[in-house]
Amino acid sequence: MRPHRLRLTAFGAFGGTVEVSFEDLACSGLFLLHGETGAGKTTLLDAVGFALYGRVPGERGKARRLRSDHAAPGTPTEVRLEATLGGLIEGQIEGYERWPQGFVIYNRRYMYAAVNWCVEMYSQLIDILRELSGGGVFTMPASVTVMRDPALRSLFEQYWQTPQMPALDRVKLFKLVWDLVGSEFAGRQLQYEKFYVGATFTLRAHNFREAPWPDLHRLVDDLLASYDVPG
């Protein structure tokens, strides 16, 4: 899935209407949601989940109502998400394959292409996170219990803040990065993402087999034939 635009009204932390263009944010490939505590970062993620599945992740959907407490009484609660889902849907509904005796299955070309991309790219995404975080994960306090001591908290908030982010939010961000790249969970998850569908070479072979080689060859031949030859 690729999100393009999100519009939410009277949802979560936002009493009015907020619109986010992911196309503008992702022009360089990656983007980061950051802001003060309570600014609405989690609300944006919850809104995407709600638009797709009709609920928000985890226990948050059980612990609180989704309608904003800041909304005017007559303002309807609404979430709209524009996203690219066409490939997966087309592969299951429009582009399905017919099998004998009236059975149908998903389009194997679409499925293997998507799974192969995930397997090949996950390690690269983790490496990007490692490069972006650098040694920052090692300069953070080992525990947020530092916040319980007034003197240590004052020093922590003074020297670990940045112009863009308070110290506590930085700790939370680097904790998330560490959970993805350096923790025991991260190691197990990396192994799972690379091999949960089987050996990588087997997946590549399936992907190679299902590729529409005649169409690809025809495309190259047509491009070559379009070149003019000097007389």
Secondary structure, 3 states (H helix, E strand, C coil): CEEEEEEEEEECCEEEEEEEEHHHHHHHCCCCCCCCCCCCHHHHHHHHHHHHHCCCCCCHHHHCCCECCCCCCCCCCEEEEEEECHHHHHHHHHCCEECHHHCEECCHHHHHHHHHHHHHHHHHHHHHHHHHHCCHHHHCCCCHHHHHCHHHHHHHHHHCCECCECHHHHHHHHHHHHHHHCCHHHHHHHHHHHHCCCCHHHHHHHHHHHCCHHHHHHHHHHHHHCCCCCC
